[in-house]
């Protein structure tokens, strides 16, 4: 499992983020405070406070580099 911080501060970013990660069969969780939601759920994402960075847990072993490259524009460096 790999954890990165991401920023989803607009509706368009949320939609494109969900479209990007649904291409993968892996599980993705978003963690904000005590809330953990499925990152493939648009409704779940909108229930979080999107004004702050969110932790993304990527449950993958083999294709982690491909996933990180695809999500590069959302990751806070």
N, C-alpha and C positions, 0 to 999 in steps of 0.2 A: 504494500500500500504506500502511496505517495501523497503528501499533503502540500498544497500550494495555496497562496492567498490570491483571490481574484476580485475584480471590481465589476459589478453589474449595475451601473448607475443610470441606465436608461432603458426604456421599454424595448427599443430596437436591439440593444445589446443582449437583453434577456432572450429575445426571440432567436437571434442568431446563435447565441450560446447553446440553447436547447437543441436547435437544428444540428449544430456541430457534434454534440456529444451523443445524440441518438444514432449517429452513424456507427457507434461502437457498441459491442455486446457487453462491455464491462459495466460494473456498478459504479455509480458516482453519488457521493453524499455531499450536501452543503451543510456546514455547521456554523451557526450564528448564535453565540451565547449557549443557552441550554437546548436550543432547537436543532434537530437534525432532520433534513428532508431529502427526498430523492431529487437529485439534480436534473432529472429528465422531466420533472413535473413543473410546468409553467405556473400553475396555480400555487404550488408549494413555494416556488421562488418568490412570488409576489406577496406571500405572507411574511417574508423576512424584511428586516430593515436594510434596504439596499443602499443607504447613504454611507454605510461603513464597509470596509473590506470583509469578505466572507471566506472561510476556509473551505477548500474543495478537497475531499478525500477521494482519490482515484484508486479503485480496487483492481489493479492490473499488475501483471508480472512481465509479460513478454513484449507488449507493444507500447510501453510507457513513453518512449521517446517520440513515437508518432503522435500520441495523444497530446503530449506537452507542446509539440510543434504546432498542432492544429489549434490549441488553446492559447497560443502565445500572446495574442492581442488582449486577452482578458487577465492575464497573470500580472500581478504587481511585483516588480523587481526591486 
